[in-house]
Amino acid sequence: MTAELVRGQNHTLPQTRLEIRVSAGTPVVAGATLGDERGTVRGVEWIAHPGSPQLPGLEVSQQAAADHRLAVDLEALPAGAHRVTVLLALPVGAGGPVRFGAVPAPFVAVTGLDGTEIATFTLTDLDAESAVSALELYRRQDAWKVRAVGQGYAGGLAEMLADQGVTDPAALAGSIQEAVTRGLARSVAPPPRTPEADRVRHATGSADHRPAAPPPAPEPPEPLADPATTGPAHTTQPHTAQPHTAPGPAAAGASAAGPSTGGPINYAHPRRQHAAPPSPPPAAPPAQPGQPAQPVAGDATGWSMDERLYNQIWGMFEDLARAVAAYRSAVDFAESRMDQELDRALSDPRNRIGGAGDRSREAARAKRDELASRAREALDRDLAQLAAEAAVVEPALPAAYAGWGNPVWHAHRIPMEIPMALRIGDLHLPERTDLRIPLLVRLPLERGMWVDSGRAASEAAALMDTDRLRRLAMETAVAHAARLLAVYPPGEFAVHVIDPAGSAAGPLAPLVEAGVLAGPPAAGPGGVASVLAHLTRRVDLVQMAVRARAADSLPPDLDTGEQLLVVNDFPHGFDDRAVTQLRYLADEGPAVGVHLLMVADREEASAYGPVLDPLWRSLLRITPVADSHLADPWVGHAWTYEPLTIPPGSRVLEQVLAAVAAARRAAGR
Amino acid sequence: MTVNMTKGQAINLQKSDGGTLTAVRMGLGWQAAPRRGLFGSRTREVDLDASAVLFADKQPVDVVFFRHLVSDDGSVKHTGDNLVGGAGSGGDDEAILVDLQRVPVHIDQIVFTVNSFTGQTFQEVQNAFCRIVDETNGQELARYTLDGGGQYTAQIMAKVHRAGTGWKMTALGNPANGRTFQDLMPSILPHL
């Protein structure tokens, strides 16, 4: 258990052999001083620094680095040493930053020898200081403790050493810096920030997003949300490689934080902020002049990566719809203008003699071709940009947004909360069929789904024989049910199946064998009636409880999780009463978490007449084969929907369902 | 610097540094009618509407107005209908944003109009203006003062049109009458 310390907080150390990890994102000098029971440093032999890195029980690094490991053995310290102070300082004269306000907040962790963190401390709110006393290990009644100090010194190393009672601090500071300069000449650029350190810095709030910048002259304040400030934090380049990024926000953040020397101490825990701002989205790196910016996954607004990817996908969807609308409108216009001009040329009597008519027809065609080719050029530019974006977004998607072929499904773990949305297919337009937009539906589902097994549904379906299409439709439905099961927390999603004639035993086998169904597939009119009655009762009771605001008076045997009813072979095995119940479930179910997944051919239910039309309309129609039947909400193009296919030979469905069953067992449900 | 354009005056939408304009905004602002009496909601509100009509070779292809806020291609966006006006302090109450780089290739003219939907003439509206702003730097390119403009309920304000590889703007400032842009079509066509 790691203690996350704030300034002034202390923590008992369970052992005396320790390591102190420092991670600063920019080269810093690490040192340590020993103090006696009154805190005074008895002499230079009690100071470990790069020029003299070893003391009994203490060793520091010989050079400045972005990451340090200091080894400490508290029992081996010289007699009379009661206190170890860990110091950080920025190297002087190397051309790097000269104040901590211009670099990311340093992070210090006290760990055991096996690397387990005992206590951590992020040194936030530093400004003009170039040296800081980070931690203090001290003896209190035969036990050692650590205290987070975070006291900065604008006067640098010399001032800090003077504060510790060192005689001639300036000379010592000079010799330390000289040793560091020698070391720097040998060292290489610091490594990119580790994800661990990144995580720490995200959570410490925007004031710490300070790109490495030289101390600037007076600058105008700028909003901290400026994407320019968040850019460097997310690119993999080392900070020192971008010394001149946006000095304005850096200073604004620094002045807001205030200097810590002499100023009020900030007791706010850097990682426990109420209403903490979300970590900034990954901003696209600056574009090369004359070229569009490189796309980045998650380059959209949102409070979480999930939400950002969701918004980004919808943004791509809209952009594709509109780019294609612009193209089609231009081409249509070119065609209609050519038609008009041809008509005019035809009706002009002067054109009937000689080649004038041919010439004007030629001219009209050339005009059409020229406009169409310019439109195609603009479209190709937009499509290339969207395709590049899709290429980076697709591999970055979480399982719920990803296709079955994405490796993320092989490492899928059943989540503890439901994701924002679920991908149920792909959409594309004929202008570029390989540019696929994931079709995401929000969870919990707002409406049921209908997998159309009718042959009249589409051209691709008409080419298949009925049995194969039905089987494919049921397999699609099973795959959708499996995805829903896999993205819901264990036990919060139940799947019921009605298969009156038992004709879908094959496609249903993965669900049945994994034991993830609420009960065996219901067969025969009796089975249909009992499942429908059970779900109708659940809808009734939950509705009553919601209306009466008496959720706690529901019977204990009632499963309040989301329910999905997969209906195969509708309307076989359904009598009028069952059809009425089904319609009731379709109307009232979604509001209380009961959803339908129908596998049906509308033709077969035509005997019921228009009674069932509202049922079909209330369900989202999807097909087991590619079919252009979905319209986007902006321009209304007909998009071709393709269901998500499981790669041939892949066992991903079985693996995922086994993981669902295992998670349920682990959760005891 | 604001150019108070006169009728028929054309300006080339080139920035001072030579780059062409990439995004313009048409802004429309007016002052709400004063509240009166106990039933304030029965005040005769003033509702002015900004519209943009997209032409390809003198044929209207698309229109952006309060019933159709984004052109199909997404390049022209209306920020939303304002039914009552603002404080009259000079801020835009309705705005139409045009991303000139994304305008489809066949669109060669975009005409901006203002209509009084509630039927008051510009004489009765306080502090009404419309303007064209370079969206990239907020600089005002053209401005018309509408109030006191006579017994008219509409104004064909300006058009931006393709010229070479860039765009040009011509101030039209032509008064007209009509409730929505449809009524203005006959008056717009001569300006194309």
Interface residues (C-beta under 8 A of the other chain):
Chain A: E318 D319 R322 A323 A325 A326 Y327 S329 A330 F333 A334 R337 L371 R374 A375 E377 A378 W634 V635
Chain B: A56 D57 Q59 V61 D62 V70 D72 D73 G74 S75 R102 P104 V105 H106
